């Protein structure tokens, strides 16, 4: 198989793009762990960590990463109805309802997190 096989069809390209977004998921998980470690090491270590996050390179990386994570989440929620079959009594729940409930759950969790993090 040629190295550039994924450029032959748009569906292949979208698949590879979605898989590459997993790299950002992993990086942000590590970044979160480093933030928790800096927080545990005291106010000075945490302030230094936050100052590092304010550098132009990391701001750009976080911006690209946010876009990648949003693409990852949206494509995952679009794929959920093909991976989950939900039945209510004898009827299969429509795909758009399953995906829609996942989007609603995402919004609810985001609102709760924002409420906790919003400055008073």
C-alpha positions in Angstrom: 0.0 0.0 0.0 1.4 3.4 -0.9 2.4 5.8 1.9 -0.1 8.5 0.7 -3.1 6.1 0.4 -5.1 8.3 2.7 -5.0 11.2 0.2 -6.8 9.1 -2.5 -10.3 9.7 -1.1 -11.9 12.3 1.1 -13.3 9.7 3.5 -9.8 8.3 4.0 -8.4 11.8 4.7 -11.2 12.5 7.2 -10.4 9.2 8.9 -6.7 10.0 9.3 -7.4 13.6 10.4 -9.8 12.3 13.1 -7.2 9.8 14.2 -4.5 12.5 14.4 -6.7 14.5 16.7 -6.1 11.8 19.3 -2.6 13.1 19.6 -4.0 16.4 21.0 -6.2 14.4 23.4 -3.1 12.7 24.8 -1.1 15.9 25.0 -3.9 17.7 26.9 -4.2 14.8 29.3 -0.5 15.0 30.0 -0.7 18.8 30.3 -3.6 18.4 32.8 -1.5 16.0 34.9 1.4 18.5 34.8 -0.9 21.3 35.9 -2.1 19.2 38.9 1.5 18.4 39.8 2.4 22.1 39.6 -0.6 22.9 41.8 0.5 20.3 44.4 4.0 21.8 44.4 2.7 25.1 45.7 1.7 28.6 44.6 5.1 29.5 43.1 5.3 26.3 41.0 1.7 26.9 39.8 2.4 30.5 38.9 5.4 29.4 36.9 3.3 26.8 35.1 0.7 29.4 34.2 3.3 31.8 33.0 4.7 29.1 30.7 1.2 28.6 29.3 1.0 32.3 28.4 3.9 32.1 25.9 2.9 32.7 22.2 4.0 29.2 21.2 1.8 27.5 23.8 -1.1 29.9 23.1 -0.9 28.9 19.4 -0.6 25.2 20.3 -3.6 25.4 22.6 -5.7 27.2 20.0 -4.9 24.5 17.4 -5.4 21.8 20.0 -8.8 23.2 20.9 -9.9 23.1 17.3 -8.6 19.5 17.1 -10.4 18.4 20.2 -13.7 20.0 19.0 -13.3 18.1 15.7 -12.5 14.9 17.6 -15.6 15.3 19.8 -18.0 16.2 16.9 -16.8 13.3 14.8 -17.0 10.9 17.7 -20.6 12.0 18.5 -21.5 11.5 14.8 -20.1 8.0 15.0 -21.8 7.0 18.2 -25.1 5.9 16.6 -23.2 3.3 14.6 -21.5 1.9 17.7 -24.4 2.0 20.1 -27.8 0.4 19.5 -30.5 1.6 21.9 -33.9 0.0 22.0 -36.9 1.4 23.8 -39.4 -1.4 24.2 -39.4 -3.0 20.7 -38.4 0.1 18.8 -34.8 1.1 17.9 -34.1 4.6 19.0 -33.3 6.8 15.9 -29.6 7.7 15.3 -30.3 11.5 15.5 -31.8 11.0 19.0 -28.7 9.1 20.2 -26.3 11.6 18.8 -28.5 14.5 20.1 -28.5 13.2 23.6 -24.7 13.0 23.6 -24.5 16.6 22.4 -26.9 17.6 25.2 -24.8 15.7 27.7 -21.7 17.5 26.4 -23.4 20.9 26.8 -24.6 20.1 30.4 -21.2 18.9 31.5 -19.6 22.0 29.9 -22.1 24.3 31.6 -21.4 22.7 35.0 -17.6 22.9 34.6 -17.9 26.6 33.4 -20.1 27.3 36.4 -17.5 26.0 38.8 -14.6 27.7 37.0 -16.3 31.1 36.4 -14.8 33.8 38.7 -17.2 35.2 41.2 
